Each structure stands twice: as structure tokens, then as C-alpha cells.
Amino acid sequence: MPVLFAQGEFRASVSQPTVNQQGTFRLVYELENMAAQNFTPPDFKNFEVISGPNQGSNTTIINGQVSRSIRITYDMLAPKPGKFIIAPAEVLVNNKKVRSNVVSINVKAVDQTQLAKGLNGEAEVQVRINVAKDTVYVGEELRVEVDLINRVDFRTYSVLKALGAEGIRMEDLRNYNLNERKIEIDKTPFSARTVQAVSLFPNKPGTYTIGPVMIRANVFEEGQRRSRGFFFSPATRPVDATSNSIELKVLPLPQPEGEGFVGAVGKWRFQGQYDQIANMTTADALTFKLFVQGQGDPGRLRAPDLRWPDGWRAYPPETTTDHSVETDTGLVLTRVYEYAVAPVKGGTFNLRPKASYFSPDSNSYVTWEMTPRSITVTDVGTNFNEENATAGPNLLVVRGIPKAVKSLWVDQAWFWYALGGMPLALALVWLTKRFQNGKGPSLKEELNDPVAEGKRRLQKARASIADPSAFYQEVREALQQYAHDRLGLPPSQQSRAEILAAFPQSYGTGVAKNTNGKEQARKFLEARDLADRGLYGGGTDEEGRRTALAELERLLSE
């Protein structure tokens, strides 16, 4: 019963006395003609508060009598079946506690099989959480989609409770099917549309709950859309729908880890590349690039500790490229690690770097090993080692790599011969320019071409056009080199934002600068995304690759 106090009233009520499990109801507290303070709700231990407290007030005057009321409302979710009592709420009136009446609600059990599927052939509106599997490994990406399914037409909908997975990192996706599609549930036609898609990245083993999601749809009243309400808008009524929940089990990675483990879990691929060095000596250094690409948690990816032969010194690797693109299947990450290694003694060595990732499909570590390369190193007497770094000749550090020199150039006889022959060399260059007949670019033109290396990379791509993997790798390298040479951006600074900012700076001034620069930036990013998708998914057929190559050649010539 409502509580009466000095002609005032403090009452509690529910929108309906009986609801289905995982259903919703509204709890309302109303204070009428009461100057109350310090509203204190009861403990909602058997329910989940979706929205509230929401407060509103109302004043009415009837035959000169003024009536004032305050309404405090909660939208509640009933997660488990049973008969429940909601205890009174409290307010202070003239420094005295006043309590509302208690309310009861009956929550009916629902078939757990149907509840798990998130399907109901009789529901007007329902919500379903879809996942490909309910067991994943730490670091594995899991794509989750939320579908809104309706049997009757609705005007608008709002999300009362968003998708959540406590303890798991979540990233919203934009690449999913927005179109309405037709489905059947228990032979009844329904319309369905995906309203949200996310990627989950669990970082700790355990059991987690995904969902539920709750949506309120404003469905058209019976009598169809011709029914008219306030201001001639179609009459609607709210219908709440709560999705299924998913119990997600996250497994730890097995031990021991694979050799050269990069922390990646999912589907990944590797590619290695040496720089062009022949006849190495102990005064030289070798650069090795490891290309890593795939789907998974980018936060877990790390540079592997590659093994090099005894007698070689390895320097800490650097990340030169870090780029991700969203595809139909999720986020695809491309990262390049660059290693500098230097021999400290002579001999013949076999280089065979290895890297590995964990494959959930096979429940095992997959190891990639580059084709072994044999390198003969000539000892020139540097004898550089950790214990005796000061031994041997003087050291000249070039880009962080120690190189040995015996004396300065000016102390060598050949230096003075070269200096004396410089006028003759300059004369030969002038004659070459004077008599060149236009067959191909001049030496000066070639040296001044800011994107020459990128163009040479495209020539390699043309030679590899029959091999999709090699083709897209060369295209990716060409674009990276183009951005470095044309825009002055090293690979580590070639994010989307930096590319978009740098291109307009390289095009004239005024409106043309801004328009042309933005257009070139758009073309560049589209080409890079194409290369990334091609590397991961195989790309288009050969004719499509030829078309893409022609577009890229035009891009690099502008």
C-alpha cells in the first residue's frame, strides 16, 4: 500500500507484475505533495539497473487546488527466475524517515535452449549476439556482432544497455553488413540487421560474460502506419528486447613458446629480407628486415629475439613500419622490424633466422624459417668484442654500427690523386650532358628524381605480377619508399594522419595545394590498403593486378 504522510503520498509501483527471464520492467517511485529530501533506493540485489534514477516533476491545478508530484524511475533487467520482493525506498520529510510500500515481481523462467540462441518465434523485437566460437586463446581476436531482429515494423530504436565484456579489451568495427536481410524463426518471417560489430582481445585466461545487450524499439501501433499520434506522427509504443549472453572461455597459451615467438595469436605470415652485401668483412654490418602481418592483438606483438651465429653481434631491433587496416574479417596489422647485425670475426656462417606465432586452429606454434644464407666474412682485424671494446684500431661509428679505419683519407696517397683528377671528371660529366640525345633521362635527372627508388620497386612488382604475394609486397615497399622520398616521412611515421597532413605540403600553394594534396593522399592510402589486403587475402586476379599497377605508376609519376 502507498504511504500517506500529512496529506502527502510516497508510493512504489512496477510497470508489470510478471516478466520473462532476461526481460525488463520499470520501477517507479512517486512522491505527491511531499517536501522530501535525501531519496535512498533499496538494494536491487536480484536485478540489474539498466537506466536510472531518472527524475521528473509535475504540477497540476484543478478547481484552484494545486498538486505537485515527483517521479523517480528505474529501468530494470530480471536476469533469473523467481518471485522477488523489492524493499521500500526512503526519504526525509521534516527530518523524519518516510518509507514507500514494498512491491513484488514474478520472473518466469524461459527455455534456456532458446535463450542461449537468442531466438524466439513469437517475439515482436529481439536482439541476438553472434560469435563464431565461445572458446579462444589469450591474444586471439574474436569478432562479435549484434543483430536486431523484428517481426513488426518499428520507427526508431535506442540502446538501453550496450555490448560489454568486462575484463576484455574491445574495439568497435565499421566494416560490417548494414543492409536489412530476411530470415525465418520457427517458420515465421523476420527482418534482421547488424547494429554493432566489435573485436575482442582477451589478455588473461578465465571465463568472461559477453552481453546482454538491451534495445528499446518504438514499434508502430496496430492499425498500421496510418495511425496518427501527436503532431500527426505515426503512433508508436515501446518494446524492450534483451539479447542472449555468451560465456566466453579464454585459454592460456601452451608452454614452452615456439622459437622466435612474436606474441602473435591467430593467422600470421612472415617474410625476411637482407640488404645487398657481398664480400663482407668484420668492418661491415648486415641489415635484416622481418615483415610480420596478420590478425590478432597488436598490443601483444613484439620483436622476436632472433638467433644469429656465434661470432656475430646483434643490435636492438627497430620498428620501421606499423600499420593496420580494417577488412571484412577484422583488423589486419602490418609491422616491420629491422635488425642490424655485425660479424666480429672472420669465417663462413649460415644465417637462418626463425620466428613463430600460435595458431588456434591447430592448437600449436607455427614456426617460419627463412631460407639459409651462407656468408663468408673476412677478418680485417677489428677484433671488436664486449670484453675489450678498446682493442684494435680506431673506431668510426656510422649510423650506430662500428666500422674500423686505419687512418684519415688525407693521409692516403690515393686521396691526392683523386683530388687532382676531379677537374677531368667534371669535364666528362659536362660532355655527357652536352651530347646526350634524349634517349632516357640524364644522369642529373635520375639523381634528382625524388621517387626513383619507388619507381624501381614498381618495376620489380611488374616482374612479379604472376605471384600475388611477391607483387603486393613490392607494391607495399614502393609506396613506403615513395612516402619517404617524396614526403620526407620515414616508415615509422607513415600513419594515416601523418600521410594526410604531409601530402598537401608538397603541392604548390592555395586551393590547388589543398585539393591536389588531399586527392593524392586519398589515392596513396587506398593503394596501401589494397596492398595490405592483397598480402593477407591473396588480392585480385592477374588482370586486376595489372590494372592496379597502371594506377600506381600514374600515382608515383605525379
Summary of the structure (lengths in Angstrom):
residues: 558
radius of gyration: 35.0
end to end distance: 81.0
largest distance: 117.6
contacts: 1620
relative contact order: 0.08
helix: 24%
strand: 42%
